[in-house]
């Protein structure tokens, strides 16, 4: 069962990887797999128990319970292993034996590195790789020369050729750095460090916080506090040791928000106080503005410390964590705000642009913002005019930090327990509604209606109908995989790559 689970994870990652080639398609004949071209001409005879797409000139196949590396001619290049991954750019593969011991090989079968490592990292075009010996981490160069011994609890590559590591010190974890350009080591002495941002890292020494540069020089004294918001402490996945609040941990646009004597303020990179410590809470700058809280109300401050939006607004309690990064509500020059339990929009000068009359509102995308009235959702334009009536029970992507309704030209709406696509005028794009939410990948989505499975594009057009209620995965803009039939299908030609 363990082997099967491992292979399933490899197989699914291969289905969804972005660097694959699709001119060699896995082809199934009865219970065996080989490869064919897109016209179904057999290129590698079916002989494997499982096969996935090629990446470059290589692919992983399974035969007689073992994993093998093959080339585009179907030649087996490796012995069989319990588990195998390969790295086309580095021309090597990692294999695991029956005891899950890890060894790195070149495509020609030469052992790379020292077999003493129980886990060998990969270089990804870098000059160094992180290796492990039973969980303890170290560092080697491309010739597998040991740069740092495997004696560290954690080790992480950071931007600008910085390396962060930690190990126990005086009963607790302590952190240090290595500048990979110069080889300079910042001693392990900090109780917590954060990734370098704008050239400086927020670090904890003793019970106070300050900033250091890549040489370990103290640039801003360790005299500040750091407080975890109560709502974060209550979050399901909160962990005190690993908690990082990207909203204000470090510099953003030249200023850092810090906590001192129960209040928040902003300093520059010299440590000079730019905006006084007078706020109950604050977030980092974005586009020249930062959220601040004073006397229990929220507003916005510019880099001169002027409250361009007065502190007189409430904030929606559903916005937490990364969704509340800096000015996440500011989009297309309008700021979503809450006042007297009603949502509206202000401009960046703090003037009310759209009156506070909605039960809820989300950010603008392509000139439209979703708003909620009397329990139903609709859309308004920049002038606050209703462009799509409030008739929907839900709109997909509301509250999603990485996407918004209409940011790709369409919105997925939910009404009467059914899903459909609409355009910016509210016109339904799909020929029917669906009982499951369409999730788009590479411009296509699987839409299910009863026992029928349909593939639609972002215009709502049906590009393929599967006659049975099967589990379908989209591979690219013309290939899908039918898990039930164990077969790849070309939705443009309707060709099935199986017998």
N, C-alpha and C positions, 0 to 999 in steps of 0.2 A: 504493500500500500504506500509505503514511503517513496519507493521508486516512482510509482505512478504519479504521485503528487508533485514530485520534483519535475518529472517530464512535462506534466501539464503546465507548470509555471514557465518552463522554457518554451513550450509550444505556443502558449498564448502571447508571450513577449515577442516571439518571432512573427506571429500574425499581425501584431500592431507596430512593429518596428518601422522606422521611416527610411532606413538606408538600404533596403532590400532591392534586388532586381527581380523583375516580374516577367522576363522573357523565358525563364525556366520555371514552369508551374508544377508543383507537386501533383502527380497523377496517381490515382488509385485503381488497381485492377484486382477485383475480389478483396482480399485482405492485405495485399502487398502494395507498396508505394514505390514509384519511380518519378521521372520527370519528363515533361513534354514541353513543346513550345506553345504559343497561344493559339496555333491552328490545330493543336492536339497531335502533332507529330512526335512520336516517342523518341527521346534523346538519351535517357538512361532507363534501362529496363526495370520494371517493378520487381523489387527484391528486398525491400526494407519494410519493417513493421510500422515505421513512421518516418515522415520526411517533412522538412520545413523549407522555406524559401532560402535561396542563396543570398549571401551578402558578399559582393565582389566575386571571387573565384571559389568560395568555399561554402559548405553547409554542414549542419549536424544531422545525422540520421540515426535511427535506432534499429538494431538487428539482434535477434536472439537475446534480448534483455540488456544489451550493452549499447553505449553511444560511440559513434565513430565520426571522424572528420573525412569528408570526401571533396573532390574537386569537380569541375564542370563536366569532366569526362566520365564521372561515376567511379573514379579510382579511389579506393579506401587508403587514406594517408596515415591513419593512426591505429593503434591497438584499440580494443573495446574497453570502455571505462564505465564506471557507475554513473558518472556525470561528466559533461564536457562543455566548455565554453570556448569560443575563439574570438580573436581580435584581429580583424582584417588589416587594419592600419599598422599594427605592430608585427604582423606576420607570425603570430604565435597562438597557442591555445593553452588553456588550463584544464587539467584533467584531475579527477578525483577517483581514488581506488576504492575498494570495498570498505575500507576503514575511514573513508572520506579524507584521506591525506591528499593534500593538494600539491601538484607539481606543474611547472610551466615548461612548455616545449616550443621549439620553433616548428614551422610547418614541415621541416625536413626531419623532425624527430629528435633534435638535439635538446638536451636538458638545459634550460636557461636558469641561471641563478643557483643558489645554494639549496640543496634539498633539505637543509635543516629548517627552512621556513614552512610552517604549517598552512600559511596563506600568503600567496604572492599577489601583491597589488599590480596595477597596470599603469603604464606611463602616459598614455593618451597624448603622445607628442611632447610630453614634458621630459626633463632630464632626470627626474627622480620618481621613485615609486615607494609606496608604503607597504611594508611586509609585516607578517606576524609570526610569532612563535607561541602557540597556545594562548592567544588573546593579547599578548604583550606586543606592542607595535614598535617598529623601527623604520629606518629609511635606507634605501640603496640607490645607486646611480645606474645608468643604462648598462654598465659593465658588471652590475650586481656587486659592486664594491659597497661595503657597509659604511654608510655615512653616520647614522645614529643607531646604536644598539637597540635591540628589542627589549626595552625596559620601561616603556611608557604605556599608561593606561589608555589614553586617547591620543590621536594624531590626526590632523586635518590640514589639507592644503587650502590656503587662502589666496585671494587675488594679489596681484603685484609680487608674486614669487615669495610669499610669506608662508611659513609653516607654524602651526600652533600645536602644542602638545601639553600633556599633563601627567602627573603621577602623584601618589600620596605623599604628603609632607606634614609632619606633626599632627597626624590624625585626621587630616582632611585633604581633599584634592587641591593641588596648586598648579598653576599654568605658567608656561613660558613660550617664547617664540624663537624661530630661527629665520634670519634673512637669507634666502637661498641665493641671492645675487652676491652677497659679500661673505656669507658663512657666519655672520655675527649672530651670537646666541644671546637672547634676552633671558636672564636667569629665571628658573622656576621659583616663583615666590608669590604670585598673585592668586588670590582665592577665586577670582572669576575674571575672564577677559572676553571681549566681544570682537567680532570681525572688524578689521580696519575700515573706517569710513571717512573719506576725505583726508586720508593720511594719518588719522589718529584712532586709537583703540580705547574704548571705555574699559577701565579695569578696576578691580576691587583689591585693596590692600588693607588688611585689618578689617575694620568695620566701615571704612569710608571708600568713596569712589573718586577717581580722577582719570586723567588721560595720559597715555604714553605714545611715543612715536615708534617707528620700526626698529630703532636702536635701543629701545628700552628707556629712553630719556623721559623723565617726568615733565610733561609740557604744561599740565594743569594740575595743581596740588590736589592731593587726596583729602578732600574736606567736605565732600558732598554725600548725601544720602540717596538711596534708590528704593522706591516703594512700589510694591506690586499692587495694582488695583484690586479691590475686594472682589469685583465681578470676575476677575481672572482667577483668583484663588478658588472660586466656587466652580470653575469650569471643569468639565468631566476629565479632560486630559491634562490638567495642570500638574506640573512637577516643579517644585521649588528649585531643585538643582539645575534643571535644564531650561528654565523659563527665560525666554528672550522676548522683549517687547520691542519690536522693530519700529514702533511708533515714535519712540523718543530715546532709544539707546544709541547715542552717537550723534555725529554732526550731520546736518542736512542744510544745504545751501549756506554753509559757512557759520551756522549757529547751532548750538546744542542746548536742549532743554534739560535742566537739572533740578534736583529737589534739595532744599536746604531749610531747616527749621520749619518743617511742615508745609512750606510753600514752594511754588515752582517759578523759575525765571529762565533767562537765556544768557549764555556767554558766547564770546567769539573764541578763536583758536589761540589767543594769547591769554585767555582766562578772564578777560575784561567783561564785566557785567554790562550787557547791552540793553536787556529788558529786565526791569527789576523783579525780584522774587516776591510777587504780590498775588499770584494766582493759586487757586485751589488745585488746579490740574491744567496740564498743557500738553500739546502734541507738537511733533517736529514740523519744520517749515516745508511747504511745497508751493511752487509758483509764487513765492513772496509772501505767503500768508500762513498763519498757524492758528489752530483752534486753542482757545484758552477758556478757563472757567473761573468765574469770580462771583461771590455771593450766591452760589448755587445756580447760576445761569451761564450759558455759553455764548461766546462771541469769537471774533477773529482779530488778530493783531498783525500789523506789518512789521518789517524789520527795523523800523524806527521806533517801535514800541507804541505806535498809535493804534487804537482800537478802531479799525476801519469798519468793523461790524460790532456794534455795542454788545456787551454781555447782558443780554436780556432774553435769550432763547433757551428753550429746553431741547434736549436731544432725544432721539428715538431710542428706547431701551433695547430694541432688537439689534441695534448695531453694536457689535462687540469685536474684540480681537482685531485681526488684520483688516476686516471690513471698515474699520474706523481709522485706518492709517491717514494721518495728516488731513488732507482735504479730499477724502474720498467722495464726499457729497458734492464737490465742486466739479461740474462738468459743463462744457459749453458756456462758461462764464456765469452760470447761475448756481447758487448754493442752496441746497435743500436744508431747511431749518424747521424746528418745531417751536410753537409758541401757544401757550394755553391749550395744550393737547391737540393742536391742529397743525398740519403741515402746510408749508408754503415755500416760496423761493425768494432769495435776496440776490442782488448783484454784488460784485466784489467791493463795492463802496459801502455796503451795508444797507442800501435802500431796498425797500420791499418791491420786488418785481412782479410777484404773483401772490395774491393775498392768501392768508392763512385760513383755508377753508376745507382742507382735505383731512380725512382720517389718517392717511399715510401717503407718502410720496417717495419716489426713488429718483436717482439721478437721470439726467438727460442723455440720450444717444440718438444721433442723427435727427436732432430737432424735436424729439418726442420724449416725454417722461411719463411713466406709469403713476397713476394716482388712484386712491381708494376712497369711494364714497358709498355710504350705506351698505357696506359689506361687499361691494362689487368694484372691479378694476376697469379703468379705461385709460386714455392717454390725452395729454394736453400738449400744446406747442409752447414756444418761448413767451408768447403773449398771455398764456394761461387759458387760451381758448380750447374747448373740448374738440379734439379731432377724431377720437374714437370713443364711442359711448361706453359708460361704465356698466358693462353687462357680464363681465367675466369673473369667475370665481377665483382665478389665479392666473398669473403670467409668469412663465418660466424665466429664471435668471434674475428675478428681483432679489436684491441682497447678495448676489454673487459678486465677489470682489473683482474677478477677472473678466466678466462679461455682463452685458446688459441687454434687455429686450431692444431689438432694432439696431444693435451695433453692427449687424451683418445684413441689415436691410429687411429682416423679417422678425416676427415674434411668434412664439409658441404660446397659445392661450388654452385655458382649461375652463370648460363650461358644461354643466349638466353631466359631469363625470366623463367627458370626452375631450380629446385634444385635437387641435388643428393649427395650421399656420395662417397668419394674416399678414397683409402688407400694411404700409404706412397710412392707407386710407381706411383700414379696417376690413378690407375685402378678404374673404376666405380664399386662400390659395390652393388648398388641398381639395380634391374632388369629394371627399367625405371626411368624417371625423374618426378619431381612433381611440381605442380604450387604453392605450399605453403611450407614454410620452416619447415622441421621436427624439433620438439623440444623434446629432450629426457628427460624422467623421468623414473627412475628405469630401465634404459637400454632399454626402448622402446620409440617409437615416433609415433605420428599420422602423416601420410603422405597422402596428398590429391591430387588426379589426376582427374580433371574434376568432375564428380559426384560420384566417387568412393573413399571410405575411406579405407586406408591400414595401418596396424600396422607393423612397421619394427623394427628390433633390430640393435645394433651398428655394426653388420657385413653386414648390408644392406639386410638381409634376410626378406622376408615377412612371418610373423607369423600369421596374421589374415587379412581377407578381409571382410569389411562390405559392403553389397550390395547397401546401400543407402547413400546419402550425409547427414549424421547426425553429430551432435556435440558430439564428443567422448572425455572422460577424462580418462587418465591412472591412475589406483589406485595403482597397484603394478606389479610384473613381470608376473602375470597371470590374473588379474582382470581389466576390463575396465567398464566405466559407459556410457551408451547411454542416453543422455539428452532427445532426441526426443522420444524414446520409454520408457523412465523412467525405465530402466532395467540394471542390472549388468550382465556382460557376462564373462565367463571363457574362455579365448582365447586358452587355451591348450586343453580343452575338448569340446569347442564350446557350452557349456551348458549356457542357458539363465535362469536367476533367476527371471522369471516372467511367468505369464500364457499367 
